[in-house]
Amino acid sequence: MTVVVVAGALANKAGSGGEAWIRTSWVRGFARLGAEAWLVEEIDPAACTDAAGRRCRPADSVQAAYFAEVVERFDLAERALLRGRAGAGRAGDVLFGRAEDAARLAETADLVVNVGGHLDARALAPRATVAYLDIDPGWSQGWLAGDDAARAGHDVFWTIAAHLGRPGCGLPTAGLPWRPVRQPVLLEDWPVTPMPDEARATTVATWRHPFGPPEGMDGAPGKHHEFRRIIDLPRRTPAALELALAIDPGDDGDRDRLAAHGWAVRDARTVAATPDDFRSYVQGSWAELSAAQGAYVHTGSGWFSDRSVRYLASGRPVVVQDTGLAGALPVGEGLLPFDDLDGAAGALSAVAADPTGHSQAARALAERCFAAEVVLAPLLEEAA
């Protein structure tokens, strides 16, 4: 049996239900195909806090509690490890799970899928093939370019940006051979539910990227800049538009401007903190409407969001800012990219004219392009 380890983060992103779906779908998708699949995460003990934000012992932290809650929710408690970060080349103490399982994985792991490079994979599984999974194109390449040890610690490099490394794509490659992969979704987790009566298009997003633009792309607009370009959209569509945002108090001016232009704004940490909250929010929507990071849009990256995959699987049409999607995915029905304000308004009108047809097309696209069995089978075969 092939042994696969998928890196976190759950504890490191406590309170983000969407992020939890990303990691757990990879683990459970590999298990569905017959692999012995594990979720393993490392966390800096100094970053562990209690509910009041005070530093505390890792075992008593909200981060460790969230990790335990999520893995138990997905029946992964017997295949999950949370470790303290001990430094380069050394594995720290096991905070959740069994130390003997960690020791066994060091001998038996065949493949480590290092999501975002957050795991010291060589310390964990020195004999495994280690794949860097880039889910932050542009930022990942900047980090890798300046970290020789991280580059050397990976054998293959996967990215969710369909055009990265191809002619015409402006994202940096850090001199590495990137292989595009799609994000897996277990379709039974996201059944098609009846479309709501209210035409309410939503998304879940972080308003401002915490690290600014990618290295070497100082002029690249952020997602908040791209949303500002379509701020008049509520006046151009009968659909209600709502954003579930993680937004800093320092951006309250943007929040106020969004509200003044007709956007409803909710706190993502309230409506999407757990995996079930996130799913309920997505499935309670009529469609997704979202801008994208300027670094993805203006480089023709072909980037597509894990979040949007869940909308599609739920039979919810996706109206998103174009990142070069026409060369990466079927577009026009179920998935409607836009370039500007007029394009966004037109796409929402198209959904309103045939919501049932676009809902069916959205689900069919998820089945064809993102079903876990379709996405992960070739990767598992190569690791066997």
C-alpha positions in Angstrom: 0.0 0.0 0.0 1.3 3.4 -0.9 1.8 5.7 2.1 1.0 9.4 1.5 1.5 12.3 3.9 -0.3 15.6 3.3 1.0 18.6 5.1 -1.3 21.0 7.1 -2.2 23.7 7.9 -5.1 23.4 10.2 -3.7 24.6 13.5 -1.7 27.3 11.7 -4.9 28.6 10.1 -7.3 28.0 13.0 -10.7 29.4 12.3 -10.6 29.1 8.5 -13.1 26.5 7.3 -12.1 26.9 3.7 -8.5 26.1 4.4 -9.5 23.0 6.3 -11.3 21.7 3.3 -8.2 22.0 1.1 -6.0 19.8 3.2 -8.6 17.3 4.3 -9.7 16.7 0.7 -6.2 15.8 -0.4 -5.9 13.3 2.5 -9.3 11.7 2.1 -9.0 11.7 -1.7 -5.8 9.6 -1.5 -7.4 7.3 1.0 -10.4 6.8 -1.3 -8.0 5.5 -3.9 -6.5 2.9 -1.5 -3.5 4.8 -0.1 -2.6 4.9 3.6 -3.0 8.7 3.8 -2.0 10.9 6.7 -2.4 14.6 7.6 0.7 16.0 9.4 1.3 19.5 10.5 4.1 21.4 12.3 3.4 24.5 14.5 5.8 26.8 16.2 5.1 26.4 20.0 5.8 30.1 20.5 2.9 30.9 18.2 0.3 29.0 20.3 -2.3 31.2 22.0 -5.4 30.8 24.2 -8.8 32.2 23.4 -7.7 35.6 24.7 -4.7 35.7 22.4 -2.2 35.1 25.2 0.7 32.7 24.6 0.2 29.4 26.2 1.3 25.8 26.1 0.7 24.2 22.7 -1.5 21.5 24.2 -3.8 24.2 25.7 -4.0 26.4 22.6 -6.8 27.3 20.3 -4.6 26.0 17.5 -4.3 22.5 18.9 -8.0 22.5 19.7 -9.0 23.5 16.2 -6.7 20.8 14.7 -8.3 18.1 16.9 -11.8 19.4 16.1 -11.2 19.2 12.3 -9.5 15.8 12.1 -12.2 14.3 14.3 -14.9 15.9 12.1 -13.4 14.1 9.1 -12.7 10.8 10.9 -8.9 11.4 10.5 -7.9 11.3 14.2 -6.2 8.0 13.7 -4.3 9.3 10.6 -3.3 12.7 11.9 -0.2 14.2 13.7 0.4 17.7 15.0 4.0 18.3 15.9 5.9 21.2 17.4 8.5 22.7 15.1 12.0 22.0 16.4 14.2 23.6 13.8 15.7 22.6 10.4 16.4 19.0 10.0 14.8 17.9 13.3 11.2 16.8 14.1 9.6 18.2 17.2 7.4 16.6 19.9 4.1 15.1 18.9 1.3 17.3 20.2 -1.6 15.3 18.7 -1.4 11.6 17.7 1.1 8.9 18.6 4.9 9.2 18.6 5.2 5.7 17.3 3.2 6.6 14.2 5.6 9.5 13.5 8.5 7.1 13.7 6.9 4.6 11.4 6.1 7.3 8.8 9.8 8.2 8.7 10.4 4.7 7.4 7.4 4.0 5.3 6.2 7.2 3.6 6.3 7.1 -0.2 5.0 10.5 -1.0 4.8 13.8 0.9 2.5 16.5 -0.5 3.9 19.6 1.1 1.1 22.1 0.8 2.7 25.6 0.8 6.0 24.2 1.9 5.0 24.4 5.6 6.4 21.1 6.6 10.1 20.1 7.2 9.4 17.1 5.0 12.9 15.7 5.0 13.0 15.6 8.8 9.6 13.8 8.8 10.1 11.3 5.9 13.7 11.3 4.7 13.1 8.4 2.2 9.9 9.8 0.6 9.4 11.7 -2.7 8.5 15.2 -1.6 6.2 17.3 -3.7 5.9 21.0 -3.1 2.3 22.0 -3.7 2.1 25.7 -4.6 -1.3 27.2 -3.7 0.0 30.8 -3.6 1.5 31.3 -7.0 4.0 34.1 -7.1 4.5 34.2 -3.4 5.6 30.5 -3.3 8.2 31.1 -6.0 9.5 34.2 -4.2 10.0 32.2 -1.0 11.7 29.3 -2.8 14.0 31.6 -4.8 15.6 32.8 -1.5 15.7 29.4 0.3 18.2 27.0 -1.2 17.4 24.4 1.6 13.7 24.5 0.7 14.4 24.0 -3.0 16.7 21.1 -2.3 14.2 19.5 0.1 11.7 18.9 -2.7 11.8 16.5 -5.6 8.9 17.7 -7.7 7.0 21.0 -7.8 3.3 21.2 -8.4 1.2 24.3 -8.8 -2.5 25.2 -9.1 -1.6 28.0 -11.7 -2.3 26.2 -15.0 0.0 28.4 -17.1 3.0 28.8 -14.7 6.2 28.3 -16.6 4.5 28.5 -20.0 5.1 31.2 -22.6 3.0 34.2 -21.9 2.7 33.7 -18.2 4.3 36.5 -16.2 4.6 34.7 -12.9 8.1 33.9 -11.7 9.2 30.3 -11.7 12.3 30.5 -9.4 14.0 28.4 -12.0 11.9 25.4 -11.1 10.0 22.9 -13.3 6.4 23.4 -12.3 3.7 20.9 -13.1 0.1 22.1 -13.0 -2.3 20.1 -10.9 -6.0 20.6 -10.1 -7.5 20.7 -6.6 -9.4 17.6 -5.6 -12.9 17.6 -4.2 -14.9 14.7 -2.8 -18.2 15.3 -4.6 -20.3 13.6 -2.0 -19.1 16.2 0.5 -20.7 18.9 -1.7 -24.1 17.6 -2.8 -26.2 19.9 -5.1 -28.8 21.5 -3.0 -31.8 23.5 -4.3 -31.0 27.0 -5.5 -32.1 29.6 -3.0 -35.0 31.9 -3.8 -32.8 35.0 -3.3 -30.3 35.7 -6.1 -27.4 36.3 -3.8 -23.9 36.0 -5.1 -21.2 35.7 -2.5 -17.6 34.8 -1.9 -15.2 34.2 1.1 -12.0 36.2 0.9 -9.2 37.9 2.7 -9.3 41.5 1.7 -5.6 42.3 1.7 -2.8 39.7 1.2 -0.8 39.6 4.5 2.5 39.6 2.6 1.9 42.3 0.0 2.7 41.6 -3.7 5.0 38.8 -4.7 8.7 39.4 -4.7 9.7 41.2 -7.9 6.1 42.2 -8.6 5.9 45.4 -6.5 3.3 47.0 -8.8 0.9 44.0 -8.9 -2.5 45.0 -7.5 -4.0 43.1 -4.6 -7.4 41.6 -4.5 -8.7 44.6 -2.7 -7.5 46.8 -5.6 -9.4 44.5 -8.1 -12.6 44.7 -6.0 -12.3 48.5 -6.1 -12.5 48.3 -9.9 -15.9 46.7 -9.7 -17.2 48.5 -6.7 -20.2 49.8 -8.7 -21.4 46.3 -9.6 -24.3 46.2 -7.2 -25.9 49.1 -9.1 -25.5 47.1 -12.4 -27.2 43.9 -11.3 -30.5 42.9 -9.6 -28.5 40.2 -7.7 -27.6 40.9 -4.1 -23.8 40.9 -3.7 -22.2 39.8 -0.4 -18.6 39.4 0.7 -17.6 37.3 3.7 -14.3 39.0 4.4 -11.4 38.7 6.7 -10.6 42.4 6.8 -8.4 44.3 9.1 -9.8 47.2 11.2 -7.3 49.4 9.4 -9.4 48.8 6.2 -12.6 50.0 7.7 -12.7 52.8 5.1 -12.9 50.1 2.4 -15.6 48.3 4.3 -17.6 51.5 4.5 -17.2 52.3 0.8 -18.3 48.8 -0.1 -21.4 49.2 2.0 -22.1 52.6 0.5 -22.0 51.1 -3.0 -24.5 48.3 -2.1 -22.3 45.4 -1.1 -23.2 43.4 2.0 -20.1 42.6 4.1 -19.9 39.9 6.7 -17.1 38.6 8.9 -15.6 35.5 7.3 -14.4 34.4 10.8 -18.0 34.3 11.9 -19.7 32.7 8.9 -16.9 30.4 7.7 -14.8 29.5 10.7 -15.5 25.7 10.6 -15.7 23.4 7.6 -19.4 23.0 8.1 -19.9 26.7 8.4 -18.0 27.3 5.2 -20.0 24.7 3.3 -23.3 26.1 4.6 -22.3 29.5 3.4 -21.3 28.3 0.0 -24.5 26.2 -0.5 -26.7 29.0 0.8 -25.5 31.2 -2.1 -27.0 31.5 -5.6 -23.6 31.9 -7.3 -20.1 33.0 -6.5 -18.9 36.5 -7.5 -15.3 37.4 -6.9 -12.3 39.4 -8.0 -8.8 37.8 -7.9 -5.3 38.9 -6.9 -3.9 41.2 -9.5 -0.8 39.0 -9.6 -2.9 36.2 -11.0 -5.0 38.3 -13.3 -2.4 40.4 -15.1 0.1 37.6 -15.6 -2.3 35.2 -17.3 -1.6 32.6 -14.7 -4.6 30.3 -15.1 -5.0 30.3 -11.3 -8.3 29.1 -10.0 -9.5 29.0 -6.4 -10.1 26.0 -4.2 -13.1 28.0 -2.9 -14.5 28.3 -6.4 -14.1 24.5 -6.8 -16.5 24.1 -3.9 -19.1 26.4 -5.4 -19.0 24.5 -8.7 -19.3 21.1 -6.9 -22.4 22.5 -5.1 -24.0 23.4 -8.4 -23.4 27.1 -7.9 -22.3 29.1 -10.9 -19.0 30.8 -10.5 -18.5 34.4 -11.8 -14.8 35.3 -11.3 -12.2 37.7 -12.6 -10.4 36.1 -15.5 -6.8 34.8 -14.9 -6.5 33.2 -18.3 -9.1 30.5 -17.5 -10.2 29.9 -21.1 -7.0 28.0 -21.7 -7.2 26.0 -18.5 -10.9 25.1 -17.9 -14.2 25.0 -19.9 -15.8 28.4 -19.6 -19.1 30.0 -20.6 -21.5 27.7 -18.8 -21.3 27.3 -15.0 -17.9 29.1 -15.0 -18.1 32.7 -16.4 -14.9 34.7 -16.2 -15.0 38.5 -16.5 -12.4 41.2 -17.3 -14.2 44.4 -16.1 -17.3 45.9 -14.6 -19.3 45.4 -17.8 -18.2 41.8 -18.1 -19.1 41.0 -14.5 -22.6 42.6 -14.9 -23.1 40.6 -18.1 -22.0 37.3 -16.5 -24.5 37.8 -13.6 -27.2 38.6 -16.1 -26.4 35.4 -18.0 -26.7 33.3 -14.8 -30.0 35.1 -13.9 -31.4 34.2 -17.4 -30.7 30.5 -16.9 -29.9 29.6 -13.3 -30.8 25.9 -13.7 -28.6 25.5 -16.8 -25.6 27.2 -15.2 -26.1 25.2 -12.0 -26.0 21.9 -13.9 -23.0 23.0 -15.9 -21.2 24.0 -12.7 -21.6 20.6 -11.2 -20.7 18.8 -14.4 -17.5 20.9 -14.6 -16.6 19.9 -11.1 -17.2 16.2 -11.9 -15.1 16.4 -15.0 -12.2 18.4 -13.8 -11.9 18.3 -10.0 -13.3 15.0 -8.7 -10.7 13.6 -6.3 -10.5 10.3 -8.2 -9.8 12.1 -11.5 -7.2 14.5 -10.0 -5.3 12.2 -7.7 -5.2 8.8 -9.4 -2.3 9.7 -11.7 -0.3 11.3 -8.9 -0.8 8.2 -6.7 0.1 5.9 -9.6 3.4 7.7 -10.0 4.2 7.4 -6.3 3.5 3.7 -6.2 
